[in-house]
Amino acid sequence: MQYEGIVDKPSGTELEALKAIYYAKFPSGPTRLSWPGLVCLRVRPTWIRYTDFGKKPVERVEFDAQQLKSLA
């Protein structure tokens, strides 16, 4: 998988809301908050390509920024 996007560092209530979403999927997440140097970042994708070389023919799926917006 190849992934390009825009990174930011949310804070305050926005960060807390994003953590709640993350912890709902990964309940062990809060245990990592004590890790030294842990930083919470958000990446908003602008381009994604997935390639499966195990398939014949090779399977390739690609989304550009416009296609990704339509998925939201």
Secondary structure, 3 states (H helix, E strand, C coil): CEEEEEEECCCHHHHHHHHHHHHHHCCCHHHHHHCCCCCCCEEEEEEEEEEECCCCCCEEEEECHHHHHHHC
